[in-house]
Amino acid sequence: MKLKRTLMAGLMALSVTAPLTSGLVYAANNTLVVADRASFKDWDPASAFSEEVRVLGNIYEALVVYNAPGSAEEFSPGLATSWESSDNGKTWTFKLRHGVKFHDGSAFNAAAVKKSIDYVKQLQQGAAFVWNGLDTVEALADDTVVLKFKSPTPANLIAAGQYAAYIIAPAAVEKGHDWMMAPNAIGTGPYKLGQVEQGQQVVLERFDGYWGGWKEGQFDRVIVKVVSEAATRTQMIKNGEAGVAWDIPLDQLKVLGEDPSIKVSTAPSWKNFQFLINTQKYPTNNLAFRQALQYLWDYESVTKDILHGYGTVPKGPLPTSMWGHASVPMATYDLDKARQLLEASGVPKQDWKVSMQYISGVYSHAAELFQATASQVGVEVELRPGEWGVIWDKAKKLDTAPNLQSMAWWPTYPTPSDWLFGEFHTEKTTLFNLSHYSNPGFDQLIEEAVALEGSDRARSAEKYMQAQQQLVKDAPAIWYADMQQTRVSRKDIKGMERSLNPAYEAILYYNLNR
């Protein structure tokens, strides 16, 4: 093995002297190569709402930055150096960092912040909902921004940490949505958007004018390669073609961690895994039938054998790391209980058939296990794997929606409302409520809790806990794992632990060095 690795290293050393057609091999010319599964399609932070944060989070910055769960302070300074709220929680004042430039050389100031937030709010796409309660944005001076809300608003909402909170340069705002989608980008982040080969790779180039400065050992260029096959991403990190790899199968992490040239980094997370149960589609529109499905899930086996210890069995709909979490009695793996509920449901045995839609990978293993266990009580499970964009579109429409839909959830901003409102509040037009769940009592609790977040967190948490209890009774989902963040990198890359964004799955490549 040692000889083989030495030989491979020698071959790699020879190969890095010459560019490849799709970019440079890891470590050539101070370039970091990243193997990623995601195919980035939405380049406007005002409309993006998913894995694009992996790139956009290195181009744009927000006023404040989230700290990891359990930290003494919730936030750290970003483009704002300090912030304070009025006694009623309706007015927030931010003092801005001096000496910051956008990638086009223009000055970052309060007017730019106002222009960016106004644009996001007006476009009404992506994560614009974080500004729904915003009344006005005022630029009092070059370094002072005042946000006035219609009702008391928590700092968590203001500090979304990505997407709707990213500050976009005035010149980009003026050019508009279509220009940014081309793609183009002008932010204040450490990297500028370089060449983009859609579906192939994204190049990030060092921004020499970055306010944070640059030190020896940091990467001047980051090439994010789009690699759909997990096995290929795994091989790239093993042989040194990539310095960082996303979405490595969990069953490979332990093996990779034993390789002296590879490091597996973990960090706390607000992420959880679930299968949403369609409450409007037969036969899962039947409460007892939905409850039966919850008892068919082998929680411990999934956690141990499929998630390989990188997840834990949840104690409620919210991750235990989130404030407002309620420890609610949850279903356990119990075939006898499942049979009883199936019989009590009144659904004829010939109709004990459900469809399950999911993204290939870790979800497929969990889905296959569920299919096998469900068959033991006579429930037939039709498996429907697919790409996220395709299955999401199907899940949003009742005529094409499955009975169960895989979902990984991590917050746009880490408050209980991001899960409870985002996933389960009644929607006129379905976006993320893929269980098509609607309960006026639940809606009211969530709305009351949201309204109290900025003025009375204790009462807000109480409302959220009540809402979670109601949610568990109504069984619109199988909540099956609270997850850790995991990232794989070459051992000579330093700083991975401090580069993981706890609010959303992103890596700040600026914090990495050799």
ABEGO torsion letter per residue (X at the ends): XAAAAAAAAAAAAAAAABBBAAEBBBGBGGBBBBBBABBBABABAAABABAAAAAAAAABBBABBBBBBGBABABBBBABABBBBBAAGABBBBBBBBGBBBAAGBBBBAAAAAAAAAAAAAAGBEAAAAAAABABBBBABAABBBBBBABBBBAAAAAAGBEAABBBBAAAAAAEAAAAAOBBBBBABABBBBBBBBGABBBBBBBAABAAEBBBGBBABBBBBBBABAAAAAAAAAAGABABBBGBBAAAAAAAAABAABBBBBBBBABBBBBBBBAABOAAABAAAAAAAAAABBAAAAAAAAAGGABBBBAEABBAABBGBBBBBBBBBBAAAAAAAAAAAGBBAAABBBBBBBBBEAAAAAAAAAAAAAAAAGBBBBBBBEBAAAAAAAAABAAABBABBBBBBBBABBBAAAAAAAAABBBABBAABAAGBBBAAAAAAAAAAAAAAAABAAAAAAAAAAAAAAAAAAGABBBABBBBBBBBBBAABBGAAAABBAABBBBBAAABBX
